[in-house]
Amino acid sequence: MIIQNTIGRKAFVVANYTLMVLLSLTCLFPIIHMLAMSLSSNAAVSAGWVSIWPREFTLNSYEYIMKNANFAHSFVNSLKRVFLGSIIGMFLIILAAYPLSKSNYKFRFRSIYAWFFVITMIFNGGLIPTFMVVKATGLMDGIWALILPSAVNVFNIVLMLNFFRTVPGELEESAQMDGAGNWRTLWSIYLPISKPSLATILLFTIIFHWNAWFDGLIYMNSLSNYPLQTYLQTVIVSKSIENLNTSDLTLMSSISDRTIMAAQMFISMVPIFCVYPFLQKYFVTGLTLGSIKG
């Protein structure tokens, strides 16, 4: 289809780009404002002088964070959770989605297994039974309490199996004719052409584990075992710097609960900023383009 470059078309493009830029600036403003607050002095923030540019530039809030053992422990705990949770989660999602993507002819009682997973999306045991299971299995106050209860994400399984269904059946038949079994077909045929779907689900999994805070609050008894978001939640709720452990009076006079919270929240977003560009490129690539040569 040929798109005519008319005056109306040009006006639409200009209006569309203008709207997108304004929406992007609206999303970026809170992040920029937070960064400006973290780089400003306590007096400038308290006076309300900070908008999108730091006033009375200082790195004292970040200096304090670097000396804060609790923040460092929580940051490392979140990195461990994301690393282990993503590997285990993706492995289980792939193993569940592949057989469920087959027809009832190839996988007997496939519908029963599918409904078994779907029902868990609608009904669950609730907070208290889940807490009792975690406690009875000895997972309390450990990293596995944050990973294993949420390891199987049914929504991501549904996304994955729906993508597997779009893979042409001729690919699997060709692999089977060459002597490949189910494992070989999965790892050598399905996964290499499933990069867009895998990247999307991996990003969902990483963001879920990185942003989760409530499970850390109920399963962790020690502050040193808190994941980062749980630690930030407790800091934001308390809104106090009375517990700051530092003997540097100059540092204490130039920071406040607002500058420290802004710095901590900005640092917590940095890993996602680093991961997202590497996964974004797979969102726009063809899903099965070039998989069949006719």
Secondary structure, DSSP 8 states (H G I E B T S, - for coil): ------HHHHHHHHHHHHHHHHHHHHHHHHHHHHHHHHTS-HHHHHTT--SSS-SS---HHHHHHHH-HHHHHHHHHHHHHHHHHHHHHHHHHHHHHHHHTS-TTTSTTHHHHHHHHHHHHH----HHHHHHHHHHTT-TTSTHHHHGGGS--HHHHHHHHHHHHHS-HHHHHHHHHTT--HHHHIIIIITGGGHHHHHHHHHHHHHHHHH--HHHHHH--SGGG--HHHHHHHHHHH---TT-----HHHHHH--HHHHHHHHHHHHHHHHHHHHHHHHGGGSS-SSTTS---
